[in-house]
Amino acid sequence: MESFQEGLATFNDGLWLWLLVPVLAVISLYFTIRSGVVQIRLLPDMLRAIVAKPQQEPGRGKPVSSFQAFAISAAARIGTGNIVGVATAIALGGPGAVFWMWLMGTLVGAASFVEATLAQLYKVKDGPDYRGGPAYYMERGLRARWMGVLFALVIIMTFSFAFNSVQSNTISGAIGTSVDAVAGQTPSWLAPVIGVVLVVLVGAIIFGGLHRIALTAQMLVPLMVVIYVVLGVVVIALNLDRVPGVVALIVEHAVGIREMAGAGIGIALSQGVRRGMFSNEAGLGSAPNAAATATVTHPVKQGLVQTLGVYVDTLIVCSITAFIVLVSNPSYGANAGPTMTQEALETNLGGWSLHLLTVIILLIAFTSVLGNYYYGESNVAFLTRNRGVLGGYRVVFLVIAFLGAIGSAELVWSLADTTMAIMALVNLAAILPLSSVAFRLLRDFVAQRRQGRDPVFTRDRLPGVSGIECWEPSTEAPQEAGRRV
């Protein structure tokens, strides 16, 4: 098993450094130029879109709002990657990994915009709700169901199995660390008990459907972000004199001569992008599954909301972790990563902060498990409408959550890296040819905004594009389209 794990880690390093990172960077740069730097230029519209009320459609149930769709995607985005993942990137790639995480986080916002906008355009009706994502725009936009099936299988493996295991493993590890700090040892029965409790809590929510998941995410995501950011700001304030030195250290290790000579930049870049992508998921093809659930008046609105999600994740939450760790003069190395954040907090704030972080990790990882579940469910529904298969998927998902709680952290992280890379490559291969459709939608959105209107889209505004199931013209559309803002 150890040799397999080492071989998998070596394979991942090559896959990310020499294939995925260059492909993601080039495509994101192309999207940035084609869109006129949409991820920065339309920041005010992002803020307007996230607080907009959902459009109530005649004959349909309670709609999922932009904020709820954002919360579902944030539930999966803001997970252990923000705490354990960022610390691991620093441990393996040095402080320079943070710089590359920032740079790529800003650049890949354009990829997030394209994939989420396409997910909204090609979404389908699912009873009173909507469902969509990469598998759906591959089938409807590219007319390549085989590609959609491949993506659906890979995302189920990535989120329902690998990422699910990572989150449950982190919950178990965090609680174990707190118990060990209090009792001096971690009892052998603790991990299985945690696994059982996790299964019961998750099962009670996922069997309640999309709206129960959305409401849970809507309540927990803002709470956990605020608590963690406040905790981080306190640590930074206590070490304010070290902040300029930390910023200099990040830049120096990212582009310094010594790092170039020792190939350190490649390691920092690979680790920064890999852990950053695990966290913000831009270009990965996961967030579009949540974006498709929202009821909005224009597909571009969810493209903008999901781009904002990348910023919240990478530039705020991940940065908080980076500064918590780096102001504490950490020790680097592969074994340091999983505990660096906890040790840094304990050093700065005392033993009580270790237990508060455990609570934060519980909230973060728990909501991530819910987000991971929904991504898998959406793609199971793409593969088959058989209710028995969906029930079986739920059971398997809960079993994996239990096994992750008692499994090896190193192995599940390696598996997550591999499946995430494959998933991203398939998604990028789809959104590149479809991006021209997303940019046509963007031009339509901007044109309506310049007229002082709240943009409204109907399928007749995109002539020559087939495969669109929703967005039919309605009697309400012209009235809404004429509404001044």
N, C-alpha and C positions, 0 to 999 in steps of 0.2 A: 504493500500500500504506500509506503514511504517513497519508493522509487517511482510509482505512478504519479504521486503528487508532485514530485520534483520535475518529472517529465512534462506534466501538465502546466506547471508554472513556467518552464522554459518555452513551451509552445505559446503560451499566452503573451509572454514578453515579445516574442517575434511577431505574433499576429497583430498586437496593438501598435508596436513601434514602427513596423515597416509596412503595414497595410491599412489598418483602420484609422489611425491618427492622421496620416497624410490624406486619405480619402475624405474623411470628415472635415478636415481643415479646408481642403480645396473646394469641396461642394458648398460649405458654409460661406466661404469667401465669395464664391460665385453668386449665391443667394443674396448676400449682403449688398453686392454691387448692383445686381438686377433689381433689387427692391428699393434701392436708394437708401440703404442703411435703415430699414424699417424698424429694427430692434431698438434704435435710438430716436429716430425721427418722429415716431408716433407714440412716444411714451405717454403724453397726455391722454391720448385715446385709450391706451391700456388701462389707465386709472378710471376713466369714465366707463369703460366696458365692464370692468369687474364688479362695479356697484349697480349696474343697470338691472332693472326688474325684468324677470323673464316674460316672454311674450305668451299670453294665454291664448291657446288655439281652441276654436269651437269644437266641441265633441271629444276633447281629450282631457286626460286627468291633470293633476297638479304638475306643472312643468318643473324641470331641473334648471335652476338659475345658473348664470355664468359663474357666480361665486361658489356654488355647490360643485360644479364641474371642476373649477379650480381647486377646491378642497379635496376632491377625490384624487386628482392628479398629484396635489401637494402631499396627500397622505402617503402615496407611494414614493414621491420624490424625496420628501424630508424624512429620511429614515436613518438607519445606522451609518449610511454613507457619509452623512453630515458630521457624525461624531467619531465613530470608529474608522470609517473609510478615509477621512481627511487626515486623521492622526497616522494611519498606516501609510498614506502617501508621503507624509513628512518623514516618517521613520525610515522608509525605503529610498525615497528620492531626495531627501533633504529639504530645506526651506524653499528652494527654487521651485519645487512642485506647486507651491501656492500661486506663484506668478503665472505659471502655465494654466492653472485651473481658472484664474481670473480671466486671462486672455481668451482662452477657448470658451469660457462661459459666456463672454460677451459676443464672440463671433458666432457661436452655434445658436444664439437666439434667433437668427434668421432661419435656420433649419427647423427650429421648433415652430416658428410662425407658419412655414409652408406646410408641414405635416398636419398641424392642427386645423388649418384652414381647409385643407383637402378632406380631412375627416368629417368636418361639418358639411361640406358640399355633398359628399357621397354617403352620408348617413342614411339609415333605413328605419322604417317604423317597426317598433316592437311592442305591440299592444298600445298602452297609453304613453310609452316612453320611446326614446330613440336609442339606436345602437350603431356603432361604426368603429372605424379605425383603419390601420394600414391594410389588413386583409380585405376590407370592403373596397377601399379605393384601388387596390390592385385588381380586384375582380371587375369593378364597374368602370374605373378610369382607364386601366391598361388592357382590359379584357383578358386578363391572365389569372383565371381561377387557380391554376396550379401554383402560382406564386403566392396567392393569398392563403392557400392551404399550407404551403411550406412555412410562411410567416406565422400563421396561427399555431402550428405545431411547435415552432421554436419559441414563441412568446409564452405558450403554456408551460414549456419546459423551463424557461428562464424565470418567469414570475411565480408560477404556481409551485415549482419544485425548488430551483436554486435560490432565488431571492427570498422565497418564503422560509426556506431553511436558514438563510443568513439572519433574517429578522428574529425568528424564534430562538436561534442560537444566541443572539446578542441579548435578548431578554433574559434567558437562562444565565448567561455569563455575568450580566450586570447585577442580578439579584444575588448570585453566588458570591460576587465580590463584596457586596454589602454585608451578607451573612458572615463571610469570613472575617471582615473587619470587626464585627461585633462579637462573634463566638470564637474566633481564632481558627476555625476550620469550616469547610463546607461539607455537610453530610451527603452521603452518596444518594439518598432518596430524594434530595431537593430537586434535581433536574427533571426526573419523571413526574413529580407532583406539579412543577411549573408547567410542563407539557400538557398535562391533563386539564389544568385550570385554563390554559390558553385555548385549548380545543373547545371547552365549554363556552367561553366568552365569545370567541370568534363564531362558533356555530350558531349562537343565539342571534347574531347580527346578520350573517350572510344568508340564512334561511328566511330572513325578512325581506329580501329583495333589494333593488337598487336604491329606493328612497330611504330605507333604513341605513344603508351604507353611507349615502350622501349626508343624511342628518347627523350621523355619528362623526363623520369627517368634519362637517361644518362646525361642530361644537369643539372637537378636540384639537384640530390643526392650529387655529389661532392661539389657543391656550398654551400649547406646548412651545410654539415659536416665541411667544412673548416671554414665557418663563425662562427659556434658554438664552434668549438675547439679553434679557435683564441680568442674568447670572454672568454672562460673558462680559457685559459692559462694566459690571462691578470689578471683575478681575482685571480688565484693561485699565480701569481708573486707578486701581491700587498699584499698577505698574506703568503709569503713564510715562515716566521718564525712559522706559525701555522701548516704547513704541517706535520712535524714529529709528533706533538701532535694528529693530525687528524688520521694519520696512526695507532698510538698506540691506539687511541679510537676505531677505527674500529675492530682491533684485540681483544682488551680487551672485547668489548661488544659481540664479536662473540664466544669467548671461555672462558670468565671469570668465576670465581667461583660464583660470585654474580648472574650472568645470569643463571648459571646452577641451583642454588638453587631456583630461582624464575621462572623457566621454560621460561626465556627470550630467550634462545637459540632456542627453538622450534618456537617462534614467529618470531625471526630474520631470521631463516632458511626458514620458510614458505614464509615470505614476500620477502626475497631476491631472492629465486628461482622462486616464482610466477611472480614477476615483471620482473626479468631477462628473464624468458621464454617468457613472453608477448613481451619483446623487441627483444631478439635474435632468438626466434622461433625454436631453435634447438630441434629436436625430435618431434616437433609439427606436421610436415607433410605439412607445408605451403610452405616453400622455395623450396622443390622439384618440385612444379608446375612451378616455374620460371626456375629452373635448367634444366628441360626437353626441354626448348625452344632453348637452345644454340646449335649451330652447331660446334662440336668439334671432334677431331680425336680419343678420348678415353673417356669412361664414367667417369673414375677416375678424369679427369681434372676438371669436374664440381663439383665432390665431394670435391676436394681440394679448389676450388674457394668459394663454399658455406661455408666451414669451416672457411676460411679467413673472410667471412662476419660475422660470429659469433664473431670473435676477434675484428673486427672494431666496431661492435655494442656494445659489453659488456665491453671489456677492454679499449676502447678509449672513445666512446661517452657517455656511461653510467657512466664511471669513472669521466669524466669531470663534469657531473651533480652532482655526489656525492661530489666532492671536492668543487664545487661552493657553495653547501648547507652547508657542514660541517665546512668550514673555517669561516662561518658567524654566528656561535653560534646560531643555529636555536632553535625554540620552537617545541616540539614534540606533537603529538596527531592527531587523525583522521581528524580533520577539517583543520589541517595545510598543509597537503600534496599537494593539487592542486596548492597552491600559493607559496610554499617554494622557488622554483627556481627563480621565478620572484622577490620575496622580497629580496632574497640574492643578486641578480644582482643589484637591485636598491640601496641596502645598500652600496655596494662596488663601483659602478660606477656612481651612480646618476640616476635621473629619465629618462634620454634618453635611458638607457639600457633596461628599461621596454618595450619601443616601438620597439627597435631592436629585443628583444626576441620575441615579438609578430610577427614580420616579419619572424623570424626563425621558429617559431611554425607553421605559415601559410605554409611555404615551406615544412616542415617536414610532417605535417598532410595531406597536399594536395597530396603529392606524395604517402603517405601511403594509401590514399583513392584509388588512381589509382592501386597500388599493390593489395589492397584488392579486387578491382573489377576483376582484371585478375584471381586471384585465384578462385573466384566464377565462372567466365566465363568458365575456363578450366574444372571445374567439372560439370557445366551445360551441356557442350559438351559431357562429359562422360555419362551422364544420357540419353541424347537425342540429335539427330542431327537436330531436328525441328527448323528452323530459327525463327518461330513465338515464340517459347518458349524462345529463346535467346533474342529476342526483348522485350518480357515481363519481363525477368530478368533484363534487363538494366533499364526499367522504374521503377521497384520495387526498384532497387538499388538506383536510384536517389531520390525516395520518402523517403527511409530510411535515406539517407544523409541529406535531409531537416528536417526530424523529429528529428534526432540526434542533429541538431543545436539548436533546441528549447526545448530539453528534459532534463531529470535529469541526472547529471553526475554520481551520486552514483549508480543509478539503472543500467545504461549501463555498468559501470565497473564490477558490480556483475554478470551481465549476461555474459559478456565477459569471466570472470574467470571460470564460470561453463562450457560453451561450449568449451573453450580452453582445459580444463582438459579432457573432454570426447573425444575430437578430438585427443589429444595426446595419450591417452590410446589405442584407436583403431589403430593409426599409429604404436605405439611401439609393439603392438601385431603382426603386419605384418612384420616389419623390423627385428625382432628378428630371426624368422626362415629363412628369406631371406638373412641374413647377410653373410652366408657362400659364397653366390654368389658374394657379394661385395668384400669379402676378396680374392676370386679367381681373380677377376679383378685387385685388388691392387697388387697381386703377379705378374700378367702379366705386369702391368704398371712398377713396380720396375725393373723387369727383363730386359725390353726394355731400361729403363733409364741406367742401369748398362752397357749395350752394347753401350752406347753413342748415342742412337737413340731418336727421337721424337716419343713417343709411339703412335701406331695406333692399333685400335681394329676392328676386324670383327667377326661376330657371330660364325664362324668356330673355333675361338680360345677358345670357351667356350662349348665344347662338352657335351651333356647330358642336357643342359638347353634349355627349350622350352619357347614359348611365346614371342620371340624377333621378332619384325616386321622390325626394321631398322638394320643397321650395316651389310648389306649384303656385301660379298666380291666384290671388283671391280678391274678394271684394274689399277686404281690409287693407290689402297691400298698397294701393295707390294713395289711400288716405294717410296710412302710416308714413309712406315715402315722402309725402308732402309736409310732414310735421316739422316745424322749425325747432331748432334747439339753441 
